[in-house]
Amino acid sequence: MMTHNGICRAGFKRPLARGYSGVLALSFLLLVFLSPGRAWAESEITAAVTSNFPPYYTLNDKGQPEGFAIDIMNAIAKRSGFRVRYIIKNSWPEATKALQDGEVDVIPNAGITEQREAFAKFTPPVETFPVSIFVRTETQNIFGLRDLDGKTVAVVTNNVGYSLLKQRNNINLKVFDDKVNALFALTAGEVDALVYPEPVAMQIARKAKIDHRIHVVGMPLTEITRAIAVRKDAPELHATLSQAVAWFVRSPEYRAIYVKWFGTPTPYWTKQRIVWTILFVSAAFLLVIVIAAYFARLNRNLRLEVINRTQAEQRLQQTKQDLISAQEIARLGSWRLDIASGELWWSDEIYRIFGIPYDEFGASYEAFLDAIHPDDKAYVAQQYEGSMQGTFPYDIEHRIIRHDTAEVRWVHEKCEHIRNAQGEVIRSKGTVQDITERKLVSDRLTQELEARKIAEEKLQETLDQLEVRVEERTRDLSNEVIARQKSEAELRKLSRAVEQSSSVIYITDIDATIEYVNPKFSELLGYTPDEAIGRNAKLLQSGNTPTEVYQDMWQAILSGDEWRGELEDRTKSGEVFWAAVSISPVRDEHNAITHFIAMHENITARKNTEIAMANARQAAELANKAKTDLMANMSHELRTPLNAIIGFSETMKHSVFGPLGNAQYEEYAGFIHSSGTHLLQLINDILDVSAVEAGKLNLREEEVIVQDICAAAMQIISPKADEKCISLKPIDTPDLPMLMADPLRLKQIFINLLSNAVKFTPENGNISCDAHIDEQNKMVLTITDTGIGMDHDGLDKAMTKFGQVDSSLSRTHEGTGLGLPLTQGLVELHGGTMELESAIGKGTKVSLTFPAERVLTLEL
């Protein structure tokens, strides 16, 4: 390792052991005289060196290598009997690659690293030098690696200093290509420090005469050991060179080469330092004489000072004792707290107040908090912290628990804080006073005052309640009079309402004995009050109402519920009429049923109308059923001849058995075929609608893939779409769940809707199908076209059976008007709904929604 003055520690500070040298010498002799390695003697070896790494490698004016490493290598080779041929490389990586590839035999003064030891063997060290931190002489704030945080540090490209610091993000690195520029950047103040091999940097500084302006600080960051690197496949050469190096580094010749390239170290005892040392010693001698005279005089004054101080301490002790006595009488103690150290000092009285012996107190703020009553700790800490922040003063009362007796005592605390220049609290001081007796007296007085206040409040409350009760009673009596008057008025009003009611009203007891009837009772039923009162209400029964109705009625009203229903009543003259009846129980103050009030309203005319309507509806249903049965039974008779007509016309149209002989016949055959097909479709739709209405259309449900059903329907419709150049877009929703449905009917739904879309979409239009699952897990299928569209009236007409938007005789679009109603019926059979959205000139969108229970979600 290099010292700060440039002396090589490998050569002078750590000589090789004699035993090691002897072993190497013996090895050398054996290699020379006994082994084939003697072939190296008097032979040439090749060495790789860089062109510019002074003072180790550089080129002279003739382009030949020179430098410290060159001189060392030449001297060692000469001693070993070798000639050295140098091969110059531009960089260290090129030099190491040349050795690794076998292009050269050695590299002089190469740094020993683990990577290089993989392909080279190293001789004993030629030198060891430190990588150090350099700063300017006047720098006072950098003393080592830790102080480089936030500083700008110079390093050299591809140098060990850059490798050591490049990972430290907290250091600002300034990378130089040249070490001289880096050194002068340090002296110029461009950077705060330089990290570089120490002997090289010091040699450059001495050569530039600026070594007095820089110095090394702290410990070296690392030590670089350099030796001769030898090819790993040349053990004899390695042994020869190792023997020579071990001897050479201890020789005077090595020292001479070192001084040549790194300079002579500056001696410590220069003339200037000797002069300053003599002056310093003389001044120190004179200072000792002056100090001795001063202390002789000071000794006399000190004796007087000791006497005065002793008297002052006696007076201070007396004052202190008086203060302790005063604190004991007043039960008042003082304390101090150092915030930084947490040290707490108490006066004697505080120890007595808290009942804590001197040797059992922790002398800290936390120990003080331990003596506070648990319910008051948070309050005391909050108040103290608030006073430190300046929010409020520290002047509080709280409880403590004595250490010796566990007795709860009350204390009054006050304190003030001492702050530094920045306003931070550094110390606190205050007082603690035992106020238990005063607190007890105060609490008793407070309790007595509180009790007296409560008694006065209760007395006043009693007086207020009495006054309120008098007022309430007066108000109640007044309200009772008013209520009675209102009740009598209401009773009169109710009596008039009952008397003048258009309905029959009568009152019975719980056995149905009539006690009151209104005038309408006599008018409608023919019984006078004298004839009805006292008789049972059964006199109104016609005998036509089932017994079960009366049983339900009695069960309801005896249970306290109101009963409503329709009964057939009979008048005194025997006439039967229908009545809407309402019977309610009447309860007394004990909630017991005492009477029943019944109201009968004549509804004979309405009842006759309802019966007539029911008969008409039944007749219509029978007629519709007969129509449906007729259509269902006629399906075979209608389809059989139509199938024959369609089949024969298609045979004629395609000339299966030969030409017809006339083109007009072929045209007529086409007309017959298309008309028959249209008529068969009409019959099928009519039969399907009839089956849906009759409830005879049964679904054959299974799990279906909606995309496949849609694609199959589009394949059927595509010829008609191609005729009009209409684009068909099938469902392409990925991961669409399967649907539980009748595949044939679902396909029929798609065909009907797609046929309508193709029919009403102009040429070059678009028809698209889509599907998705909504937020309620329902499947929604949509068919959208760019057709002619419909208005609101058109939508209503399209959804009626046989309804067509264009219903004129000259309409341009064929159809039966059953497609949409049939499609809606098929969707509803699946529990779904169908919605149409359309606008004239903007096309139509049909949305089919199937319930969530039909959507088959895949469970993982």
Disulfide bonds with the S-S distance in Angstrom:
none
